[in-house]
């Protein structure tokens, strides 16, 4: 009879691998399980080997991001909601910088690429809401604008969560997103207020730039 897999062990190995990447430790079968209380066989039991572990590591990053985005409540202000999703993206990167690095390592396939794509389509749907509400022009392509918004968030996340800039630099997201959304047709003052509200709600420790 097959043994029941313990999700705690799976999570332990994923977190351990991410931590080792952060500290630049070589990740091998033996080093991965050292001090965890599980054997090297656990890597095969839960992942089918090291390649499977890397796939799971990438997928875990997107799974945590999806949960973070899903926690963003929908309000009457679609631009605020779109900005809040961007802020949640940044918050996720700050909370799990090790997994964030691995998420975009295309050297290993994802276990479920569609689930990863869904994180972008959360932004697309929010963009569609803003267009339908008249905040963006009718000719705005939701996929294109969502991708541009994602690019801004990804750049900030890479520079702050895994790079050289301090957390306060996340405040640059407010003027950057304001400029992007205004170019899509939103009113400058209303847009800025919407984005500032989202930033304060999701990233309350971020200092606002003038």
Helices and strands as residue ranges (DSSP letters): H 7-22, H 29-33, H 41-47, H 50-70, H 78-95, H 97-103, H 113-132, H 142-160, G 167-171, H 172-183, H 188-202
